Amino acid sequence: MAARGDVASSAGRGWVTLKKGNLPVKTCVTCERPFTWRKKWARCWNDVRYCSERCRRNKPINQ
């Protein structure tokens, strides 16, 4: 079990523990602000493009 302040994700074979300061960061396609990994995105992090539902709804027309 992950220690408090850590995040556990199942990537590949086993569990990988990430400290909050070492979480992956992406830039939102809509608002161009950085956002960090969330546990609910553990299985689909490679597909995440927007920081929020609001940005997803207001995505650029050309994409």
N, C-alpha and C positions, 0 to 999 in steps of 0.2 A: 504494500500500500504506500502511496506517495505521502511524503511528509507535508505538513501544512505549508502552504505557499508554493507547492510544486504542482505540476500538472502531469498526469499520466496519460499516455496515448498508446494504443496498440498499433505499432508500425512494423510490418514485416513479421518477424518471429515472436518477439516478446514485447514487454512493456518498456517504453522509454520514458524516463522522468526528465521533465524540463522545468527549470526554475522560472519564475515569473519574469525575471529580467532577461531571460534567454529565449523567449517565445519568438517564433517567426513573425515577420512583419510583411505586409503587402500594401500597395497603394490602391485606393478605391478608383475604379474607372470613371465614376461620375463626379465625385467631389475632389478627387486627387489628394485626399488626406490619407496618412498612414493608419492602418489598423492592424491589431495583433490577433494571433491565433486564438480561437475559442474552442472549448471542449466539444461543443455541439458540431463543430466543423472538422472533427478528428478524421472522419472517414472520407470527407470530400474537400479537404483543404486545397488540393490542386485545381479544383473547379471553382472555388470561391473567387468572385471578382468584385463584389460590392460590400461595403462596410455595414450596410443596414438595409432593411426592407424599403425604406424611403428612397435610398439611392437606386435600388434595383428597379423600383417603379418609375423613377425619373431618369432612366438610363439614356445615354445619347442615342439619337435617332439613327446615326450611321452605323451602329453596331448591332 
